[in-house]
Amino acid sequence: MSPRILKQRKGFTLIEIIIYLALFGIFMSGAIAMSYNMFESFSRSRTRMLLQEEGNFLIAKMGWALSSIQGVNVPVTTGSILSVNKVDVSIGAVTIDIDPVSGNDMRLARGASGTQIINSASVKVSNLVFTHGMNPENVSASFTLSAVTDNGVLLSQNFFMTKYMRK
């Protein structure tokens, strides 16, 4: 072969370039889709972890309210408000309910010290129900927490606890 013919065969043909670009496009679209799914999964996991931590915190607050009490004032059987009298008279009555202004915040009132919201602003509380049972005496609480992920997906989780009273 002459040197002139060899020079013409160097490089890529138009078909080869189109095939390489198509393969590169398929690879990049797969990588982008995988990255998006990974970030979305991370956002959901972080929101679920936030819900779990917030639920554990609220259950701990209810446990504190129900420890060392003289008696349960409300509910008699079932209701959305819990009111108890603590043995420590300096604390007085403790009440847990839903804030009527926002409708989705749990609040705690301790005696004369005032009322405070006990859930974080990024979490909404709903379906708060207290049940006062007998034989043995106990108080059960159930509620639902919900939060929105960074992508706008609403996640919810239900929580339940029972505390038995010692006599």
Helices and strands as residue ranges (DSSP letters): H 3-9, H 14-65, E 69-74, E 78-79, E 82-86, E 93-98, E 106-110, E 115-117, E 124-133, E 138-148, E 154-164
